[in-house]
Amino acid sequence: MSKPYALDWTEQEWISWLSLRGESTYIAKQIYRWLFAQNCSDPNLFTNLSKNLRSALLEKLSWELPKVDTRLESIDGSEKFLLVMKDGLFGEMVLMPSEKRITLCVSSQIGCRMGCTFCQTGKMGFKRNISRGEILAQLILANQRLKEMGEERRVSNIVFMGMGEPLDNFDEVVAACQTMIDPKAFGLSKHRVTVSTSGLVPEIQRLGKELPVRLAISLHSPDDERRSRLMPVNRKYPLSVLKEALLEYPCSPRHGITFEYVMISGENDSLLHAKKLVKFLHGLKAKVNLIPMNHFPGNPMRSAEEQQIRAFQKYLSDRSIPAPVRYSRSQDISGACGQLAMKREAEIDMDPRVLRRKRKLETIPTIE
Ligand code: SF4
């Protein structure tokens, strides 16, 4: 039987487990602190615990962080990590430092079952959920990397915009968010944790009741027929149903709800679409991120033209809707979610001689 993963346990679970071994609550708090405040997941380094207890921790539980298969540095300063999970599957995270904040984009699932047609992770299909400990492990790895870079700051913002639909893995994602905002752990503000969803309405309602962190909606089209084509989830929860849930979501009046809008040529980029979008957003405090589509091989869709994007943006901002154009960071290193994992999976099946040649052509730096 496989050992429980230490990072999956809440403080309360540590207290219960340790009390059965005759240890005090204080020890549980110390372990929790080592993991999630000190970013240290090696019990050998828990120097304030007895040697016997450290040995027991190593023997009874597993502690490994996902292994970094590949780390790619972008010219824009962000870094993309391809992670190997304990069962050998690939996950991804992206670290995006800037002057004001350090944002980490985390994955919540390996693959995704939502099947959005413009997304490479969607093409991959669903493999499994990522546990709360594996989500938190991404944050620990990112903070360790920042330290290694000589950066004194830690990750300040989390966005669930990596692989997967976070609300399709509701319990694990919410449990991870609890630890992220726990002052005894990572201590992030709940306004700095953003869950991005394709629009799972019952889970949006549940999130609003249980842990109203910031919400982002992958919208991508303001009309049902088109959105259902791009995002099959819309067939189950059409725009009118989604809108009702959003009107009730307890977001902070300052931040409102962010809408992600991938600009696809000829698909959703006309002024008629902008007009429909304004109508959909009526009554909501909204910001729209306009994202030129990241093309990937085999997909006939292309990004909207620059001129079209600017006209769309102007239409929204003239109506007091902030609409920054967000070029996906780390575009030069397969920045959009799923691109690197798909690439690596394909490589695994490749003849090593072909792979060596391909790597040389792409000059992908690999870290073993
Ligand atoms: S856009 Fe998000 S929800 Fe849609 S398939 Fe990709 S990862 Fe899944």
Residues whose N, C-alpha, C, O or C-beta is under 5 A from the ligand:
A	BS01	SF4	C112 M114 G115 C116 C119 T121 G122 G162 M163 G164 E165 S198
